[in-house]
Amino acid sequence: MFGLGTPELIVILGIAFLLFGGKKLPVIGAGLGKAIRSFKNGLSEVEEAAGMDGIAKRLPVARDVAAVQDKINKVKEVSKMLTK
């Protein structure tokens, strides 16, 4: 998670507690949770609308990754057939 360890998180929470106080932290946490959930829902809607195939066609690197994934899947299928 962004390279943050336990000591860093404790310091951040301590500073937030000093700035906002104990009564406001649950409200801020709930608001942050709702914002993150809303962002994830919006992101999933955009991904569904665009589709991964549409993205793969537009980005050269994504096309390369998709091609490698297809090759890996074909090799897996062949190896399954050979091990039966």
Secondary structure, DSSP 8 states (H G I E B T S, - for coil): -TT--HHHHHHHHHHHHHHH-TTTHHHHHHHHHHHHHHHHHHHHHHHHHHHHHHHHHH-HHHHHHHHHHHHHHHHHHHHHHHH-
